[in-house]
Amino acid sequence: MAERPFADNSVMMLAVRSKDDHGWQCEKRDLRADWQRAFGETPDKLDAIALMTDSDNSNGKTKAYYGDIWFSSN
C-alpha cells in the first residue's frame, strides 16, 4: 500500500504495476480482497474507484492508455 500525502485514511492507493512493465497489460483484481488487505474489514459497497498513472515521485515521465473497464462477480 502506498503513502497518500493528499488524502485521508478513507483512501488507499495500491500499486499493481511498476516502471519495468512495458506494453499492453491486462489486470484482474479481487477488489474485496484488496479492500480487506488495505482496511482490515469486509466492504459493504464500492463507492468509487480511480485508475492512475503516476511518475512524480521518480521525477520521470510516463504515458498510459486505459481500455474497457468492467466488473464481475467472479
Residue pairs with C-beta under 8 A, 6 or more apart in sequence:
1 12
1 13
1 14
1 37
1 38
2 12
2 13
2 14
2 15
4 11
4 12
4 13
7 13
12 38
12 39
13 52
14 34
14 38
16 27
16 29
17 25
17 27
19 55
19 58
19 60
19 62
31 43
31 46
31 49
31 71
32 42
32 43
35 41
35 42
35 43
36 42
36 43
51 66
51 69
53 62
53 63
53 64
54 62
55 61
55 62
